[in-house]
Amino acid sequence: MTPALIDAACQRIWESSSETLTVEFQGGDPLLRFDLIVRAVETLTRMNHAGQKRLRFVVASTLHQLTKDMCEFFRAHEVYLSTSLDGPEHLHNRNRPVPGRDSYQRTLAGIALARECLGDHAVSALMTTTRVSLEFPEQIVDEYVRLGFNEIFLRPLSIYGFAKRNLARIGYSQEEFQAFYERALKRILWWNRQGVVLREVYLSIIMNKILSTFDAGYVDLQSPTGAGSSVLVYNYDGWVYPSDEARMLTETGDVSLRMGSVTDSLDELLSSGVRRQLIDAGEAAAFDCQSCAYRHYCAPNPVDSQAQFGKPDVPALQTEHCARHQWLFDTAFSLLHDADAHLEELFHEWARPVTTQEMSCDK
């Protein structure tokens, strides 16, 4: 991304009427252009000189390039760091190979440096479940405990970009993911009974929908869709997308969800045909949701539908998004039905919306 495009993106961000803005830098690895991170953070901070908005900055990185000088800047501007950690060394190195075959060690070194300079709260980790991961649910959970993380997001593989091109090698069925998830969740609950605080983010989102009157605002379950409304993605080439998943579709040649250019005003982007199409598609796809017991908790995801079927308005029941979340809600209600006092208290704690100060960089 050029400095001019960074400046235009900052202007679009500032045009938002929201009082709270989260600005996340992704890549590639954004630390390779630390100068552009500095430019954006300082520009938005200057715009907010009177403190009208609550700004939160997140850098999603391998942390392989992290330095003490970078950490000093991040500390001064309260920038959070998010990295990828797929589990133990053998698994992480296989999922995220680098020429030196030391991806795991370099990531752990970055985590240690970030914690030393910024504090434990300022760095979080995300894992992605590949076919190889399915064999190691307990070991993945134990690795997060060993490294002192207090939450883990058991995420399935997304069918976008690189992952979609390699589904035959790294993909799996929903049933296989469910078996993996159930074993991993059982291990998480076991650790909690031992007094170790470890929150599973996906189930927390579902419990928030069921148990809390204060919705945490998880974009993928918003109705109408949060893509293009709660989230905008400014790509390195100046194109604007309604979500990171929509951006990744371009890697497979599908550019149908481009909302416009970063030089367009925010009003123009929000009134674009693509945003209207996504809202309309969500409403059309939701027609068969009317008889669903979970209709007040859930919503169709037209971006996922576009990735899976090549069009955004496929009936919800045909989509992987619907099947996965029906199963998650079934799971949550079964857990609540069978919960003893300890688990019931734990699930209510997980359902509590996380404040900005408490949030780790996991969304």
C-alpha positions in Angstrom: 0.0 0.0 0.0 1.3 3.4 -0.9 1.4 6.3 1.6 -1.2 8.1 -0.5 -3.6 5.1 -0.2 -2.9 4.9 3.5 -3.9 8.6 3.8 -7.1 8.0 1.8 -7.9 4.9 4.0 -7.5 7.1 7.1 -9.8 9.7 5.7 -12.5 7.0 5.0 -12.1 5.6 8.5 -12.5 9.0 10.0 -15.7 9.7 8.1 -17.4 6.9 10.1 -20.0 8.1 12.6 -19.1 5.4 15.0 -17.7 6.6 18.4 -15.5 3.4 18.6 -13.2 2.4 15.8 -11.0 -0.7 15.6 -8.3 -0.4 12.9 -6.5 -3.7 12.1 -3.4 -4.0 10.0 -3.1 -7.3 8.1 -0.9 -8.7 5.4 1.0 -10.6 4.2 2.9 -9.3 7.3 2.3 -5.6 8.0 5.5 -5.4 10.1 7.4 -5.6 6.8 6.1 -2.0 6.2 6.2 -0.7 9.7 6.6 2.8 8.3 3.1 2.6 6.9 1.7 1.4 10.3 3.3 4.4 11.9 1.9 6.7 9.3 -1.6 5.4 9.7 -1.6 5.4 13.5 -0.1 8.9 13.8 -2.5 10.2 11.2 -5.6 8.9 12.9 -4.3 10.0 16.3 -3.8 13.5 15.0 -7.4 13.5 13.6 -8.6 12.4 17.0 -6.7 15.2 18.8 -9.8 16.2 20.7 -10.6 12.6 21.7 -14.0 12.5 20.0 -13.6 8.8 19.1 -12.2 5.8 20.9 -9.5 4.3 18.6 -8.2 0.8 19.0 -5.3 -0.4 16.8 -4.4 -4.1 16.1 -1.5 -5.5 14.1 -2.0 -9.1 12.9 1.5 -10.5 12.3 3.7 -13.6 12.5 5.8 -11.4 14.9 8.9 -12.7 13.1 10.0 -9.1 12.3 9.1 -7.6 15.7 11.7 -5.4 17.3 12.0 -3.4 20.6 11.8 -0.2 18.7 8.5 -1.3 17.2 7.3 -2.3 20.6 8.1 1.1 22.0 5.9 2.7 19.3 3.1 0.2 20.0 3.3 0.9 23.7 3.1 4.6 23.2 0.0 4.3 21.0 -1.6 1.3 22.8 -1.4 -0.9 19.8 -2.4 -4.6 20.3 -0.8 -7.5 18.6 -2.4 -10.7 17.2 -0.5 -13.6 15.9 -1.2 -17.1 14.5 -0.4 -20.1 16.6 -1.7 -23.4 15.4 -0.5 -25.6 18.2 2.7 -27.5 19.1 5.9 -26.9 17.2 5.6 -29.8 14.7 2.0 -28.8 13.8 2.6 -25.0 13.6 5.7 -25.5 11.4 3.8 -27.8 9.1 0.8 -25.5 8.8 3.0 -22.3 8.4 6.2 -23.3 6.7 9.1 -20.8 6.2 12.5 -21.5 4.6 14.3 -21.9 7.9 11.7 -24.4 9.2 11.6 -22.4 12.4 8.3 -20.6 12.1 7.2 -21.8 15.6 10.4 -20.6 17.4 10.3 -17.2 15.6 6.6 -16.7 16.6 7.3 -17.7 20.2 10.2 -15.3 20.3 7.9 -12.5 19.0 5.3 -13.4 21.6 7.9 -13.3 24.4 9.3 -9.9 23.2 5.8 -8.4 23.0 4.9 -9.6 26.5 8.1 -8.2 27.9 7.6 -4.8 26.3 3.8 -4.4 26.2 2.4 -6.8 28.8 0.6 -10.1 28.5 -2.7 -8.5 27.7 -1.3 -6.8 24.5 -0.7 -10.0 22.5 -3.1 -12.8 21.6 -3.0 -15.8 19.3 -5.4 -17.4 16.8 -5.3 -21.0 15.5 -6.7 -22.3 12.2 -7.8 -26.0 12.0 -6.3 -27.8 9.0 -6.6 -31.5 8.2 -3.4 -32.2 10.1 -4.8 -30.4 13.1 -7.6 -32.8 13.5 -5.4 -35.4 15.1 -4.2 -33.2 17.9 -7.1 -31.3 19.6 -5.8 -32.0 23.2 -2.2 -31.0 22.3 -3.3 -27.8 20.7 -5.3 -26.8 23.8 -2.4 -27.8 26.0 0.0 -25.6 24.0 -2.2 -22.6 24.6 -2.3 -23.4 28.3 1.5 -23.9 28.4 2.1 -20.5 26.8 -0.2 -18.8 29.2 -3.0 -17.7 26.9 -6.4 -17.3 28.5 -8.5 -17.9 25.4 -8.4 -20.0 22.2 -10.6 -19.7 19.1 -11.2 -23.2 17.6 -11.7 -21.9 14.1 -12.6 -24.1 11.1 -10.8 -23.5 7.8 -12.3 -20.8 5.7 -13.1 -21.7 2.0 -11.4 -18.6 0.6 -8.3 -17.8 -1.4 -5.3 -20.0 -0.7 -7.3 -22.4 1.4 -10.0 -22.9 -1.3 -7.3 -23.7 -3.8 -5.8 -26.3 -1.4 -9.0 -27.9 0.0 -8.0 -31.3 -1.2 -4.8 -31.2 0.8 -5.8 -29.3 3.9 -9.7 -29.5 4.0 -12.1 -31.8 5.8 -15.8 -32.4 6.3 -17.9 -30.7 8.9 -18.3 -33.9 10.7 -14.5 -34.2 11.1 -14.4 -30.6 12.4 -17.2 -31.4 14.9 -15.3 -34.4 16.3 -12.2 -32.3 16.6 -14.1 -29.4 18.3 -15.8 -31.7 20.8 -12.5 -33.3 21.9 -10.8 -29.9 22.2 -13.7 -28.3 24.1 -13.7 -31.3 26.5 -10.0 -30.5 27.2 -10.7 -26.8 27.7 -13.5 -27.5 30.2 -11.2 -30.0 32.0 -8.5 -27.3 32.3 -11.1 -24.9 33.7 -12.0 -27.4 36.4 -8.3 -27.5 37.3 -8.5 -23.7 38.0 -6.9 -22.7 34.7 -8.7 -19.8 33.0 -9.2 -20.7 29.3 -12.1 -19.4 27.3 -13.2 -20.9 24.0 -14.1 -17.9 21.8 -16.5 -19.6 19.4 -18.6 -21.1 22.1 -18.5 -17.8 24.0 -20.0 -16.0 21.0 -22.8 -18.6 20.9 -23.4 -18.4 24.7 -23.5 -14.6 24.4 -26.3 -14.9 21.9 -28.2 -17.3 24.2 -27.5 -16.0 27.7 -26.8 -12.3 27.5 -29.0 -9.3 26.8 -25.9 -7.4 25.5 -24.9 -8.7 22.1 -21.2 -8.8 21.5 -21.6 -7.9 17.8 -20.0 -10.9 16.1 -20.1 -9.8 12.5 -20.8 -13.2 10.9 -24.1 -13.5 12.8 -25.4 -10.0 12.4 -28.7 -9.4 10.7 -28.7 -7.7 8.2 -25.2 -8.8 7.4 -22.4 -6.9 9.1 -20.1 -7.3 6.0 -19.8 -3.8 4.5 -21.6 -2.2 7.5 -19.7 -3.1 10.6 -16.5 -3.9 8.7 -14.7 -2.4 5.7 -11.4 -3.7 4.3 -9.0 -1.4 2.5 -6.8 -3.5 0.3 -3.1 -2.7 -0.6 -4.2 -2.0 -4.2 -6.8 0.6 -3.2 -9.9 -1.5 -3.6 -12.4 -1.7 -0.8 -14.2 -4.9 0.3 -17.0 -5.6 2.8 -14.9 -8.1 4.7 -11.6 -9.8 4.7 -13.3 -12.9 3.4 -14.6 -10.9 0.4 -11.1 -9.6 -0.2 -9.8 -13.2 -0.3 -12.2 -14.1 -3.0 -10.2 -12.1 -5.4 -7.4 -14.6 -5.1 -9.6 -17.1 -6.9 -10.6 -14.6 -9.5 -14.0 -13.5 -8.0 -14.0 -9.7 -7.9 -17.8 -9.4 -7.6 -17.7 -8.0 -4.0 -15.6 -4.9 -4.6 -17.4 -2.0 -3.1 -15.3 0.7 -4.7 -12.0 2.5 -4.3 -10.4 3.9 -1.2 -10.6 7.3 -2.8 -14.4 7.1 -2.8 -16.1 8.8 0.1 -17.5 6.6 2.9 -21.0 7.6 1.9 -20.4 6.3 -1.6 -19.0 3.0 -0.4 -21.9 2.5 2.0 -24.4 3.2 -0.8 -22.7 1.0 -3.3 -24.5 -1.7 -5.2 -22.4 -4.4 -3.6 -23.5 -3.4 -0.1 -27.1 -3.3 -1.2 -26.8 -6.6 -2.9 -25.3 -8.2 0.3 -28.2 -6.9 2.5 -30.8 -8.0 -0.1 -29.1 -11.4 -0.4 -29.1 -11.9 3.3 -32.8 -11.2 3.5 -33.6 -13.5 0.6 -31.5 -16.3 2.0 -33.2 -15.9 5.4 -36.6 -16.8 4.0 -36.2 -20.4 5.2 -34.9 -19.3 8.5 -38.4 -18.3 9.7 -39.1 -21.8 11.0 -35.6 -22.2 12.6 -35.4 -22.2 16.4 -32.3 -20.1 16.3 -33.5 -17.4 14.0 -33.1 -14.7 16.7 -29.5 -15.7 17.3 -28.2 -16.3 13.8 -28.3 -14.8 10.2 -27.2 -15.9 6.7 -23.7 -15.0 5.6 -23.9 -13.9 1.9 -20.1 -13.6 1.6 -19.7 -17.2 2.6 -22.5 -18.1 0.1 -20.6 -16.3 -2.6 -17.5 -18.3 -1.8 -19.3 -21.6 -1.6 -21.7 -21.3 -4.5 -20.7 -18.3 -6.6 -23.7 -16.2 -5.6 -24.7 -14.5 -2.4 -28.4 -15.4 -2.1 -28.4 -19.2 -1.8 -31.0 -20.4 0.7 -29.4 -20.5 4.1 -30.1 -24.2 4.7 -27.9 -25.1 1.8 -24.8 -23.4 3.2 -22.0 -24.6 5.3 -22.4 -21.5 7.5 -25.9 -22.5 8.4 -25.1 -26.2 9.1 -22.1 -25.2 11.3 -24.0 -22.7 13.4 -27.0 -24.9 13.8 -24.7 -27.5 15.2 -23.0 -25.0 17.5 -26.3 -23.8 18.9 -27.4 -27.4 19.4 -24.1 -28.1 21.2 -24.5 -25.0 23.4 -28.0 -25.9 24.5 -27.0 -29.5 25.2 -24.1 -28.2 27.4 -26.4 -25.8 29.2 -29.0 -28.6 29.8 -26.5 -30.9 31.3 -24.3 -28.3 33.1 -23.6 -28.6 36.8 -23.2 -25.4 38.9 -19.6 -25.0 37.9 -20.2 -25.2 34.2 -23.3 -23.0 34.3 -21.3 -20.3 36.1 -18.5 -20.7 33.5 -20.8 -20.4 30.5 -22.5 -17.3 31.9 -19.0 -15.8 32.4 -18.1 -16.7 28.8 -21.4 -15.1 27.6 -20.5 -11.7 29.1 -19.5 -9.2 26.4 -15.8 -8.4 26.6 -14.9 -4.8 27.1 -12.5 -2.9 24.9 -9.9 -3.0 27.7 -10.3 -6.7 28.2 -10.4 -7.7 24.6 -7.5 -9.7 23.2 -7.0 -9.3 19.5 -8.9 -12.3 18.2 -11.7 -11.1 15.9 
